[in-house]
């Protein structure tokens, strides 16, 4: 692994592995609770057609489109604080390096 971890794109099954048992619950809450810079109506919006990335601080970034306006949107999930999650993230990073 490099000394300077970069943002890497991962697959849905990798994300499921990182999150573990709470994946379904988390995704039900997260996907439909995003802020859209295009809609600017203060309401929660749903992200669709998203790609998943791990950033340099071991967080998860979802980048996709707003279901309502089709504008670009993203969602950041703070992960890697729990040792179990961090271990899985490091395994996935190694897989893509």
N, C-alpha and C positions, 0 to 999 in steps of 0.2 A: 504494500500500500504506500502511496506517496505521502510525503511529509505535509503537503498542503492539499488536504482533501477538497475536491471540487464538487460541484453539483452534478449528480448523475441521475439519469432517467431510469426508473425501475418499472417492473411489471406489477399488475394488480395482485398476483399471487405472492410476490415479494412483500408487498405492503400488508397483505393478510398475515403473512408469517411474522412480520415485525410486530404488529398490533396484538396478535394472538386471539384469545377467546372473546375479547370485547370488540372485535372487528365489525360484526354485523350491527351491533348497537351503536358504535361510534359512527359508522357510515350513514346510518339512518338519521342521525342527528346532524352530522357535518354537511352532507351534500345539500340539504335543503335549508341550511342556515349560513348563507354567504352574503356578503355585501357587494352590490354592483355599482361601480363608478358611473356607468351609463344611466341606469335607472334613477339613481339619487333620490329615492323615495323613502329611505329609512326603513324599508321592509326587508325581511330576509328573502333571499332568492336561491334558486337551485342551480348548482353548477353541473353542466353536462359536458360530454365529449372531452373529458379531462385526461391529461397526462400526469404522471406521478414522478416526483423528483425527491431525492435526499439532498439537502444542502450541506454546506461545510460545517454547520453546528449540529448536524444530525437531526434536523427537523425535516418534516415532510411538507412538500409544497404540491398542491393540486393546481394545475393551470388548465383552464377550459373555457367554456362559454356559458353565458347567462341563459337560462331556459326561457326567460321572458323577452329579452331584447336581442339575443344572440351576440352580445358584445363580449369582449374578452374579460375574464375574471379569474381570480386566484384565491386560494385559501391556504393559510399556513397552519400547520399542526405541530405544536411543540412536543417532540418525542425525544427519546434518548436519555431522559433523566433517570428512569428506572434501569437498573443494571441489566435486567433481562432484556428489555427493549434495546438498550445500547449494544449488548452482545449480538443481537440479531441484526441490527443495523450494520455493525462492523462486518458480519458474515456476508451480508448482501453487498456491501461496498467491495469486499474482496472478490466476490463473484464477478463484478463488472470491471475490475481492474486487470 
